[in-house]
Amino acid sequence: MKENKLVYITSPYAGDIESNVAFAKTACRYAVEQGCTPVAVHLLYPQILNDAVPVEREAGIQMGLQVLEVCDELWLCGDRISHGMQVELDAAEWQGIPVCRVLEIPQEAPEPIESHMERSPQLAM
């Protein structure tokens, strides 16, 4: 049986929020299908903090970085990296947390995650 990794899911949030939230939920579902436990703080904190208020946005980012510290991997999901995602990527790299880039999420039956990811060099097998 696969190890159940705690994975920090990050994807764009701002802009087309409805579409971006749907994509983040799909990414979380995909992680579950891969035997992982996903954490997507950008699905939680906007429910209790106002992303349009700079001090609240910064608080959300800082709390997210605390969560990231205990995760096994960071998954960068989607075809672009937003400012917030870059902050999380920089923190993960600084802390030595493995980073995986999920370029696409299949809509059909789940396949092994490795077929859709680029792993950071530290994860090369």
C-alpha positions as MATLAB code, in Angstrom:
seq = 'MKENKLVYITSPYAGDIESNVAFAKTACRYAVEQGCTPVAVHLLYPQILNDAVPVEREAGIQMGLQVLEVCDELWLCGDRISHGMQVELDAAEWQGIPVCRVLEIPQEAPEPIESHMERSPQLAM';
ca = [
       0.000    0.000    0.000;
       1.196    3.517   -0.816;
       2.286    5.902    1.895;
      -0.459    8.441    2.593;
       1.395   11.699    2.014;
       0.120   15.025    3.303;
       0.270   17.227    0.209;
      -0.140   20.997    0.089;
      -2.210   21.834   -2.979;
      -1.676   25.246   -4.514;
      -3.278   26.665   -7.634;
      -4.398   30.102   -8.820;
      -7.220   31.694   -6.806;
      -7.692   35.341   -7.846;
      -9.236   36.364  -11.144;
     -11.897   33.879  -12.188;
     -12.502   32.745   -8.621;
     -15.397   30.399   -9.416;
     -13.406   28.522  -12.050;
     -10.238   28.553   -9.946;
     -12.054   27.156   -6.900;
     -13.555   24.393   -9.047;
     -10.070   23.553  -10.353;
      -8.619   23.498   -6.811;
     -11.371   21.106   -5.710;
     -10.590   18.884   -8.694;
      -6.900   18.941   -7.757;
      -7.769   17.912   -4.195;
      -9.980   15.111   -5.447;
      -7.141   13.945   -7.696;
      -4.769   13.874   -4.710;
      -7.260   11.736   -2.783;
      -7.514    9.361   -5.754;
      -3.718    9.068   -5.659;
      -3.818    7.969   -2.015;
      -2.755   11.331   -0.576;
      -4.299   13.662    1.976;
      -4.667   17.097    0.354;
      -4.539   20.445    2.121;
      -5.670   23.473    0.106;
      -5.638   26.531    2.337;
      -6.804   28.737   -0.531;
     -10.133   26.903   -0.339;
     -10.425   27.590    3.407;
      -8.980   30.985    4.256;
     -11.021   33.044    1.746;
     -14.086   31.742    3.618;
     -12.962   33.493    6.810;
     -10.588   36.221    5.581;
     -11.117   38.968    3.007;
      -8.554   38.501    0.219;
      -9.188   42.112   -0.873;
      -7.934   43.486    2.467;
      -4.106   43.434    2.335;
      -3.580   42.678    6.037;
      -6.040   39.765    5.872;
      -4.512   38.445    2.639;
      -1.049   38.540    4.237;
      -2.380   36.768    7.342;
      -3.799   34.035    5.114;
      -0.489   33.647    3.296;
       1.448   33.423    6.568;
      -0.965   30.858    8.031;
      -0.705   28.857    4.832;
       3.079   28.849    5.094;
       2.767   27.417    8.616;
       0.616   24.609    7.244;
       3.092   24.019    4.417;
       5.871   23.385    6.967;
       4.241   20.115    8.084;
       3.376   18.811    4.618;
       5.294   16.053    2.834;
       5.091   17.707   -0.590;
       3.938   20.864   -2.346;
       1.884   20.295   -5.495;
       1.819   23.255   -7.902;
      -1.339   22.683   -9.921;
      -2.216   24.206  -13.266;
      -0.468   25.824  -16.181;
       0.591   29.064  -14.478;
       2.135   30.143  -11.195;
       0.457   33.074   -9.444;
       2.198   35.425   -7.011;
       0.838   33.519   -4.009;
       1.918   30.202   -5.508;
       5.417   31.595   -6.043;
       5.614   32.574   -2.363;
       4.653   29.009   -1.419;
       7.116   27.530   -3.925;
       9.957   29.675   -2.567;
       9.113   28.625    1.006;
       8.971   24.939    0.083;
      12.318   25.093   -1.694;
      13.903   26.967    1.221;
      12.581   24.344    3.676;
      13.580   21.392    1.497;
       9.984   20.290    0.928;
       9.692   18.283   -2.294;
       7.828   20.111   -5.061;
       5.715   18.448   -7.735;
       4.230   20.274  -10.704;
       0.833   18.882  -11.687;
       0.421   20.130  -15.222;
      -2.968   18.596  -15.920;
      -5.570   16.640  -14.033;
      -7.200   13.826  -15.988;
     -10.978   13.740  -15.917;
     -11.217    9.999  -16.548;
     -10.147    7.116  -14.327;
      -7.149    7.970  -12.178;
      -3.702    7.056  -13.470;
      -0.475    6.935  -11.516;
       0.339   10.483  -10.459;
       3.821   10.323  -11.962;
       2.389   10.396  -15.492;
       1.081   13.948  -14.922;
       3.821   15.455  -12.791;
       7.265   16.916  -13.047;
       9.217   16.346   -9.849;
      11.882   18.615   -8.481;
      15.433   17.254   -8.869;
      15.574   16.262   -5.207;
      12.828   13.696   -5.913;
      14.517   12.125   -8.938;
      14.474    8.377   -8.638;
];
